[in-house]
Amino acid sequence: MTVVSMRAMLVGQKGAIARVKGGGELGVRIREMGLVPGADIEVVGRAPLKDPVHIKLYGNHLTLRNNEADQIMVDVPEGE
């Protein structure tokens, strides 16, 4: 597995959250949305200007700004 930021993931790519770097209010908000270590995610799409990123988490759809996605590190399978 390779660890990348959520922002660097490609559309259709899946992975499991390895860690959340954000602290303070932003880190709390990210974790409250269910973006915690071990959670499986899939990048569903991106806006035309690449911000925000649309993900699927526990069957729900979320959109995150790139500054939020930068705080989330994801384990992705090799070669994906």
N, C-alpha and C positions, 0 to 999 in steps of 0.2 A: 504494500500500500504506500501511496504517496500522500503527503499532507500539503494541501493548498488552501488559499483563502477562498471563501465562497465566491467572491468577486471574480476569481480566475477560472471558475468552472464553466464548462460549455453547456449549451442548451442540450437537454437529454441526458446529461451526466448525473450519476447517482453517487452517493457516498454517505458516510456516517460522521457526525460532528465529533471532532477530536477534542476541541477546547474552544472556549470563548475568551478572547483577550480583553474585551472591553470591561472597564471598571466603572464605578460610579453609577449615575442614573441610566446611561446608555446600556451598560452591562446588565443591570437589573431588568430593564425593559426587554432586552433580547431574551434573557432567561425566562421571563414571565410569559413570553409568547411560545415557550416550549422548545426553544433552540438551546438544548442542553447536550453535554457530551453523551454520545451513544445514540442520539436520535438520527434516524435515517431520513435523508432528504433527496429530492430530485429537482434539478433546475428545469423548469417548464418553459420559460421564455425570458426575453429581455425587451425593454422598450426600444424604439428605433435608435435612440441616442445612447443605448447601453445602460441607462439608469432610469428606473429601478430594475432589480432582478426579481423574477416571479418564480417561487419555489413551491413544492408540494411537501408537506410535513404532516405525518399522522393522518393522511387523507384530506387535509385542509390545505387551502392555497393562501400563501402570504406573499406580499411584495416588500422588499427591503431596499433601501437606498444603498448606494455603493459604500458610503462611509460606515454603514451598519454591517454590510456583507464583508468588509475588510476585517472586522473584529472576530469573524467566525472562521475557524480553521477546520477543514474537512478531510477525512481519510477517503481517498478515492482509489479504486482498484488500478493496478498498473496497466498501462496501455489504453486507458479510457480518457 
